[in-house]
Amino acid sequence: MIMKMEASLDHQGKITAWKSEVWTDTHSMRPNRDPATLLDTRYLEDPIPLTQRGYLGGGHRNADPYYAFPNMQVNAHFFNGPLRVSSLRSLGSYGNIFAIESFMDELAEKANKNPFAFRIAHLNDERAIAVIQKLQQLCNTARVNTGEGLGMAFSRYKNNTAYAAVAAHVKVDPAAGILQLKKLWAVGDVGQIINLDGITNQFEGGMIQAASWTLKEQVNFKGDQITSKDWMSYPIFRFDEIPEVEVVMIDHPELPAEGGGEVSMPPTGAAIANAVYQACGKRVYDLPIRIEKITS
């Protein structure tokens, strides 16, 4: 995916216009009723050609910012990429929120505003404001030393289901080649909570998985050959890299219950990126965020 964004600020530090462009392949080519989605069928003696590109709507999921901007334009562009793709957990939301929330932090800095307050100033939804305010309370006790950063991000999954605000605490030491994720916090709102332990585990697992995407995971190539072909050669979090994780859920027993399996993933990547910037002054736009991208 490629995302390009631009915005205008007034003299009070409020966003008056927003424009974004998103380029994406499909996000769902899992085998389904179309036999050509099963890769083997394309190599039969009488092959079945692939004539469609799956579920395209996942590519622009959460591409529209949830904030109350007076003027907003979002253009989604689809293309047929060179690889057979499946479904990343949360589909396009992870990439779109990474871009939106990284840009929101840049705009907050430009407006000389606190990142929490800046987001709240652009929200009309009390539930969204509540998760951000609660997250700020959780982070107030964090001790951030020199060479460390604290970043945050927010999203409402699909813009119409559950809410999540995530903060990340990182340590960056370019000279020593260290990029360490120390802790993640999240505040979630999924409406009525039916199983608190279950939904908390969903949030924790989503945050850790998204953190691994953000800092480590990528398909590696040599020429036209994939070299990361198994779990030994594929870059992914090991147990000793998993950060401390703290999750608080806001219960609304008067509201319908929403799913939480993909809610914490999208803001986690942006929160880490914003924390890295706070730690070292280097903003990385190209995922994953590897230490060599900070030192180069």
C-alpha positions in Angstrom: 0.0 0.0 0.0 1.0 3.6 -0.6 -0.7 6.5 1.2 -0.1 10.2 0.4 -1.7 12.9 2.6 -1.9 16.6 2.9 -3.8 19.0 5.3 -4.3 22.6 6.1 -4.2 24.2 9.6 -5.7 27.4 10.7 -4.2 29.9 13.2 -5.8 28.1 16.1 -4.2 24.8 15.2 -7.3 23.2 13.9 -7.4 21.1 10.7 -9.5 22.9 8.0 -8.9 20.6 5.1 -7.7 17.0 4.5 -6.9 15.1 1.4 -5.5 11.6 1.1 -4.7 9.1 -1.7 -4.5 5.4 -1.2 -3.1 2.9 -3.6 -3.7 -0.8 -2.8 -4.0 -4.3 -4.1 -6.9 -6.5 -2.9 -6.7 -7.7 0.7 -8.5 -11.0 0.3 -7.5 -13.6 -2.1 -8.0 -16.6 0.2 -9.5 -19.7 -1.6 -13.3 -19.3 -1.9 -16.1 -20.4 -4.3 -14.0 -19.2 -7.3 -11.7 -22.2 -7.9 -9.0 -20.0 -9.4 -8.3 -18.5 -6.0 -6.8 -21.9 -5.1 -3.3 -21.5 -6.6 -3.0 -25.2 -7.8 -6.0 -24.8 -10.1 -4.0 -22.4 -12.3 -1.5 -25.2 -13.1 -3.8 -28.0 -14.0 -3.6 -29.5 -17.5 -6.8 -27.5 -18.2 -6.0 -24.4 -16.0 -8.6 -22.2 -14.5 -7.8 -18.6 -15.1 -8.1 -16.0 -12.3 -10.6 -13.4 -13.5 -11.3 -11.4 -10.3 -9.2 -9.8 -7.5 -11.2 -10.8 -4.4 -12.6 -8.3 -1.9 -11.3 -4.9 -2.8 -13.1 -3.0 -0.1 -10.6 -4.0 2.5 -8.0 -1.8 0.9 -9.6 1.4 1.9 -10.9 0.3 5.3 -10.3 3.2 7.7 -8.9 5.3 4.9 -11.4 8.0 5.9 -10.2 9.7 9.1 -12.7 9.4 11.9 -12.1 13.0 12.9 -14.5 15.9 12.3 -12.7 17.8 9.5 -14.8 20.4 7.7 -13.3 19.5 4.3 -12.1 16.0 3.5 -11.4 14.1 0.3 -10.2 10.5 0.2 -9.4 8.8 -3.1 -8.8 5.0 -3.2 -7.0 3.5 -6.2 -6.8 -0.2 -6.8 -4.2 -2.1 -8.8 -3.3 -5.7 -9.6 -0.1 -6.4 -7.8 2.6 -8.9 -8.8 2.1 -11.3 -5.8 -0.7 -13.6 -4.7 -2.0 -12.0 -1.5 -4.2 -13.2 1.3 -5.6 -11.4 4.3 -3.5 -9.5 6.8 -5.4 -9.2 10.1 -7.4 -6.0 10.0 -6.9 -5.8 6.2 -6.2 -2.2 5.0 -6.9 -0.6 8.4 -3.4 -1.3 9.7 -1.7 0.6 6.9 -4.3 3.4 6.6 -4.3 4.1 10.4 -0.4 4.0 10.4 -0.4 6.8 7.8 -3.3 8.8 9.3 -2.1 8.7 12.9 1.5 9.4 11.9 0.4 12.4 10.0 -1.8 13.5 12.9 1.2 13.6 15.1 3.1 15.7 12.6 0.2 18.1 12.4 0.0 18.3 16.2 3.7 19.2 16.3 3.1 21.8 13.6 0.3 23.3 15.6 2.3 23.1 18.8 -0.4 21.0 20.5 -0.2 18.0 22.8 -0.9 14.9 20.7 -3.7 13.7 23.0 -5.4 17.1 23.1 -5.0 17.6 19.4 -6.9 14.5 18.5 -9.6 15.2 21.1 -10.1 18.7 19.6 -11.0 17.1 16.3 -13.5 14.5 17.7 -17.2 14.8 18.3 -17.7 11.2 19.6 -17.7 11.0 23.4 -16.7 7.4 23.3 -13.7 8.2 21.2 -12.7 11.0 23.5 -13.1 8.8 26.5 -10.6 6.1 25.3 -8.0 8.8 24.5 -8.4 10.5 27.9 -8.1 7.2 29.7 -5.0 6.3 27.8 -3.5 9.7 28.7 -4.1 8.9 32.4 -2.4 5.5 32.1 0.7 7.1 30.4 1.1 9.9 32.9 3.1 7.7 35.2 5.5 6.5 32.6 9.1 7.6 33.1 10.6 8.5 29.7 14.4 8.9 29.8 16.8 10.4 27.3 16.8 8.4 24.1 13.3 7.1 24.8 9.9 8.2 23.4 6.2 7.9 24.1 3.8 7.9 21.2 0.1 7.3 20.8 -2.6 6.7 18.2 -6.3 6.2 17.9 -8.8 4.5 15.7 -12.4 3.3 15.5 -12.3 0.1 13.6 -14.1 0.4 10.3 -15.2 3.8 11.6 -18.4 2.2 12.9 -17.5 -0.6 15.4 -15.1 -0.8 18.4 -12.6 1.9 19.6 -9.0 1.6 20.6 -6.3 4.1 21.7 -2.8 2.7 22.0 0.4 4.2 23.4 4.0 2.9 23.0 7.2 3.4 24.9 10.4 2.8 23.0 14.1 3.2 23.5 16.3 4.1 20.5 20.1 4.1 20.6 21.4 4.5 17.1 25.0 4.2 18.1 24.5 0.9 19.7 22.0 -0.3 17.0 19.2 -0.6 19.6 15.5 -0.2 18.9 13.5 -1.6 21.8 9.8 -1.6 22.4 9.5 -1.4 26.2 5.8 -1.2 26.8 2.4 -0.9 25.1 -0.8 0.5 26.7 -4.3 0.3 25.2 -7.7 1.5 26.1 -10.6 -0.2 24.3 -14.3 0.2 24.0 -16.3 -2.7 22.5 -19.6 -1.8 23.9 -21.0 -4.4 26.3 -18.2 -6.6 27.6 -19.3 -10.2 27.8 -16.0 -11.8 28.6 -13.4 -9.3 30.0 -10.5 -11.8 30.1 -11.2 -12.9 26.5 -11.5 -9.4 25.1 -8.4 -8.3 27.0 -6.5 -11.2 25.5 -7.7 -10.3 22.0 -6.3 -6.7 22.5 -3.0 -7.9 23.9 -2.5 -10.4 21.1 -3.4 -7.9 18.5 -1.0 -5.3 19.9 1.9 -7.8 20.0 1.3 -9.1 16.5 1.0 -5.5 15.1 4.2 -4.5 17.0 6.0 -7.4 15.3 4.7 -6.3 11.9 5.8 -2.7 12.6 9.3 -3.4 13.8 10.3 -6.7 12.2 8.2 -8.4 9.6 8.8 -8.3 5.9 9.2 -10.7 3.0 12.8 -10.8 2.0 14.0 -11.3 -1.5 17.2 -12.1 -3.4 16.7 -11.3 -7.0 13.3 -12.7 -7.8 13.4 -15.4 -5.2 11.8 -15.2 -1.7 14.4 -16.0 1.0 12.3 -15.8 4.1 10.6 -19.1 3.5 10.1 -20.5 7.0 9.8 -19.3 10.7 13.6 -19.4 11.1 14.4 -17.1 8.2 11.3 -14.9 8.4 11.8 -11.8 10.7 9.3 -11.9 13.5 9.2 -11.2 17.3 10.8 -13.7 19.5 9.7 -14.1 23.1 12.5 -12.0 24.5 11.4 -9.1 22.3 7.8 -9.0 23.5 7.1 -5.8 25.6 5.1 -5.4 28.7 1.4 -4.9 27.7 -1.3 -3.2 29.7 -5.0 -3.1 28.6 -7.9 -1.3 30.1 -11.4 -1.8 28.8 -14.4 0.6 29.1 -17.6 -1.3 29.6 -20.9 -0.1 28.2 -23.5 -2.7 29.3 -26.3 -0.6 27.7 -24.7 -0.9 24.2 -24.4 -3.8 21.8 -21.3 -5.9 22.0 -18.7 -5.5 19.2 -15.9 -7.8 18.2 -12.4 -7.1 19.3 -10.2 -9.4 17.2 -8.8 -6.7 14.9 -9.4 -3.5 16.9 -6.1 -3.0 18.6 -3.9 -3.7 15.5 -4.3 -0.5 13.5 -3.3 2.1 16.1 -0.4 0.1 17.4 1.9 0.6 14.4 1.3 4.3 14.4 1.9 4.6 18.2 5.2 2.9 17.8 6.2 5.1 14.9 5.3 8.2 16.8 7.2 7.0 19.8 10.3 6.4 17.7 10.1 9.9 16.4 9.8 11.3 19.9 12.9 9.2 20.9 15.3 10.2 18.1 13.7 12.8 15.9 13.6 10.5 12.9 10.2 9.7 11.3 10.1 6.5 9.4 7.4 6.3 6.7 8.4 2.9 5.2 7.5 -0.2 7.3 8.9 -2.0 9.0 10.8 0.4 11.2 14.2 -1.1 11.4 17.2 0.5 13.2 19.1 0.9 9.9 16.4 3.2 8.6 17.0 5.5 11.6 20.7 5.5 11.4 20.9 5.9 7.6 
